[in-house]
Amino acid sequence: MYKLLIGATGIILLTLPIVSADVRGFKSDSPIIPSKDPDLVVESIWQFDTTKVYEAVTKLKFVPGSGRVITAHKTGRIRLYQSIKSDANNYVELINMMPDVHSHADHGLLSFAFHPDYEKGKKYAYVIYTGNPKDVKLLPNNKVVAPLRQWGSNYSGRYEWEKDGCPDLGDNNLDGSVCEKVYYIDRLKVDIDGGNPKMTKDITLFAGACGSSSTHGPGTITLMGGDMIFSMGDGGQYDKFDPGFKNIDACYEPGKGDDQGVFRS
């Protein structure tokens, strides 16, 4: 059985039990991954350029029923490889969601999953990501916080935060710590069997979580049978005690009590 691992260095590893330690002409040292199997060999498959943030891989999946490979990248790009043995640079970009995805720090497009009935004709995939607010007036505490933000009290619509972080607005956002993002789940149409393989956005299924920190956001998504299972963090600050900042955080939910922020986990 093959196991695929994605390391923090951007290296994708393929692990497989074999009787020989000779893989593609390279002699393996002792396994670097703890295992009770003495014949486990760890083979480096792809290494991406980690100096380019858009190369950061967050998820890898085999296309159901085939040997083709899909990789999801933190900034919102999704790629198709014809095989796990393809060259790392030999791919087709299926979709570029960078305009929708806020990928600063721990955020970004962090997971995707195929529809469980993909092989039966349900050609869909699901992605979970941190996004810039598509409508700031839908932020739960926007009425209070809007005068402190660049969009102001009368603006309705999308707002895009700076790509390289959260601007310092002084006391209005804890010196650059509070910038509101929304955690989304989108369904994508998958068309990769013809001559022009692509994914296209179908619908946003979930936009119900809001966070203001640079971490503690979306986690993973998987589908089991008829159930969708996904994880999301509290959206609270990691370097400051965050009980919920009702006067400066548009993600604070009025009427839900004072203990929010880190207490929502």
N, C-alpha and C positions, 0 to 999 in steps of 0.2 A: 504494500500500500504506500502510495506517495504522500508525503506531508510537505506542505509549503510554508515557509517561514519568511516573514519580512522583518529585517532588523532595523535598528535605529539609524544605521549607516546607509540605508537605501539599498542594501544587498538583499536579493531574493535567493533563498536557499531551498534546495530540494533535498529531502532526506529520504532514503530508501534502504531497506535491509537487503544486502546482497552478500554473496559468499566471498567475494574478492574485494580487496581494497584498492583496486585499479579502476579508476573512472575516467573515461575520455583521455586516457594516456597519462593522467596525473595520479601519483601515489598519495593516498590519504594518510594523514597523521591520525592519532587517536581521536575519536569523536569529540567535538567540542561541546556537544549537547549531551547532558547526562542521560544515559540509557542503559538498561540491563541487557540490551542486545549487543553482543560483541562484534557483530558484523555490520552495525549501523555506520553508514558513510554519509558525510555531509558534503554536498556538491554545490558550489557557487554557480548559479544559472545566469542571473542578470545583475549588473551593478549600474545604477543610474548616477548621473552627475548631481551629487547633493549640493553643489554650489548654486544650482538652479532650483529655486523653490518649487517650480511647477513639476519637477521630476519626482518629488516625494510621493512614494506609493503608499496608499493607506489600505488597499484591499486588492486581492487577486482571486479570481474565480475562473474555473473552467466553464466554457459554455456547455450547458446540459446536452448530453448526447454526442459530444464531439471533443476533439483534442485541442480546439481553439481556446485561447486564453484572453480574459478581460482584465485590465488593470485600471483601478480608480486612483486618481492623483489628487492630492490635497487641495490644489487650487481650483478644482472643478473639471479637469479634463478626464475623459475616459477613452482608453485605447483598446484596440483589438490586435492580437497576435495570432498568427495562423497555427503556432505550435509553441510548446514550452521550450523547444529547441531553436526557435527563431532568434535572430540577432536582436539585441535590446533596442536597436534603432530601426528595426524593420516592422513597422506597425501602421495601422490606420487609426486616425483620431475619429472617434464616433460622435463625440459631442464636446463642446467647450462651454461649460457653465460658469466660467470665471466672472461674468457680469453679475451673476446671482449669488456667488459664494464669497463669504468673508473668511479669508484663510490666515489671518494674522495669528501668531503664537500657536496655541493648541487647537485653534478652530480650522474649519474647512469642510470639504467633502470627505467624510471619514468612513463611510461604509456603503455598500450596495448589495443587493440580493436579487436573484432571478425569481420570477413567479414560480411557485411550486408545480404548476401545470405547463411550464414552458414548452416541454416536448409534446404536449397535447394541443398546441396552437395558441396558448396564452403568451404571446410574445411581448412580455413586459419585464422591466426591471425596476427596482425601487432604490432610491438614494436618500441618505440622511446627511444633512449639512447645516452649517451655520451660515445664515444669510443676512445681508443688509435688509433692514425693514422695507417691505414692499409697500406698506402704507403706515406712516408714522402715527396716524390717528387711531390705529388699532392697537398701539402699545397701551397697556392697561392704565398707566399713570401719565399718559401724554399731556393731559389737560394741565397738570401741575408743572410738569418738567419742560414742556415745549418752549416757554419764554426763556429758558436757560440754554436752549440748544440752537444750533445754526438754522434749523428749519422754522422756528418761530411758531406762534400760536395759531396762525391762520392757514398753515400749509397742510395739504393732504396729498399723500403720494409717497413715492419711493425716496429713500435717502441712502447714500453710499458713504460709509466711513472711509477714512484714508487707508490705503493698502498696507502702509507700514506701521499701523498701530492706532492708538486712541489719542486724539489731540488733547493737550492740556488746557482745560477751561477753568483752572483754579478751583475755587470752592464749589463751583457748579458741577464738577464731576470728579471730585477727590483727586485733583491734580493729574488728570489723565488716566484715571483708573476705571471710570464708569462710562462705557459706550454701549448703547443698547443694540443687541442683535437678536434675531429670531431663529429658532431651530425648526427646520423644515424637513418634511418627507415628501418627495415628488415621485410620481410614477412616470416612467419613460417608455415610449414605444421602441421596440428593438427590431431593426430590419438589417440583418447582417448576412442574409443568404443570397442576395443578389449581387449585381456588379457595382453597386454603390452603397457599401455597408454604412449604417448610421444609426444613431439613437436620436429621438426627438422628444421634447417634453410633452407629456400628455396632460397631467393635472397635478396640482399641489393637494396632497391628501391631509397634511397636518401642518399647522402653523400655530400651535397652541402653547409653545414654551418660549420664554423670553429670558435672556441673560445679559448681564452688563459687564462681566469680567472678561479677561483675555484667556480664561481657561474654564474648566468645569462645564463643558458644553455637551454636544452630541457624542454618543459612543458608537454602538454598532446596531445593525439591523439584520434580522434573519426571518425566514418564513418557514414554519413547520406545519405541514398539513394545511389547514385553513386559517391558521393563526399567524399574525405578524407580531414579532417580539422585537422591541428596540429599547435602547437605554439612553438616558440623558442625565447630565449632572444638574446641580442646583443653580448654576449660573452665578454663584456668589464669588466674592473676592477671595483670593488665596493668600494675600500678604497683609490683609487688614481684617479685623473682626467685622463681619458683615451680618448684622441682624435684620437687614432690609432698610434701605435709605429712602424713606417715603418722600423726602423733599427734593431729592436730586436724581432719582433713578426712575426712568419711565417704565421699567419692568416691575416695579413694585405694584402689588395688586391691592387697591383700596378696598376696604371691607373684609379683607382676609386675615386681619390680625397683624400685630406688630412683629411677631417672630417669623420673618421670611429670610431672604438671603440664604446663608449657610444652613438654616433650619429646614429648608425645603428638600434637602437630600433624603 
